[in-house]
Amino acid sequence: MRWLLSLTRITYLSKLIGICSIAAFLQLELFWVYSENLTLLGLA
């Protein structure tokens, strides 16, 4: 039963890391698109 609890913790932690990674990727993607648009508009 104890291994199940530790496995649950690991799964939760990996989900958390995954969510943070996705959030960071999306933020980077948004920044890239925003920069690209500014360049196209001649504002950058």
C-alpha positions as CSV (number, residue, x, y, z in Angstrom):
1,M,0.0,0.0,0.0
2,R,2.9,2.3,0.7
3,W,4.3,2.0,-2.8
4,L,0.9,3.1,-4.2
5,L,1.1,6.4,-2.2
6,S,4.6,7.1,-3.4
7,L,3.6,6.2,-7.0
8,T,0.7,8.7,-6.7
9,R,3.1,11.4,-5.5
10,I,5.4,10.8,-8.4
11,T,2.6,10.9,-10.9
12,Y,1.2,14.1,-9.4
13,L,4.7,15.6,-9.5
14,S,5.2,14.6,-13.2
15,K,1.8,16.1,-14.1
16,L,2.8,19.3,-12.3
17,I,6.1,19.4,-14.2
18,G,4.3,18.7,-17.5
19,I,1.8,21.5,-16.9
20,C,4.6,23.9,-16.1
21,S,6.4,22.9,-19.2
22,I,3.4,23.3,-21.4
23,A,2.7,26.7,-19.8
24,A,6.3,27.8,-20.5
25,F,6.1,26.6,-24.1
26,L,2.8,28.4,-24.7
27,Q,4.2,31.6,-23.2
28,L,7.3,31.4,-25.4
29,E,5.0,30.7,-28.4
30,L,2.9,33.7,-27.7
31,F,5.9,35.9,-27.3
32,W,7.3,34.7,-30.6
33,V,4.1,35.4,-32.4
34,Y,3.8,38.8,-30.8
35,S,7.4,39.7,-31.8
36,E,6.8,38.4,-35.3
37,N,3.7,40.7,-35.6
38,L,5.6,43.7,-34.3
39,T,8.3,43.1,-36.9
40,L,5.8,42.8,-39.7
41,L,4.1,46.0,-38.6
42,G,7.5,47.7,-38.5
43,L,7.2,48.6,-34.8
44,A,10.2,46.5,-33.7
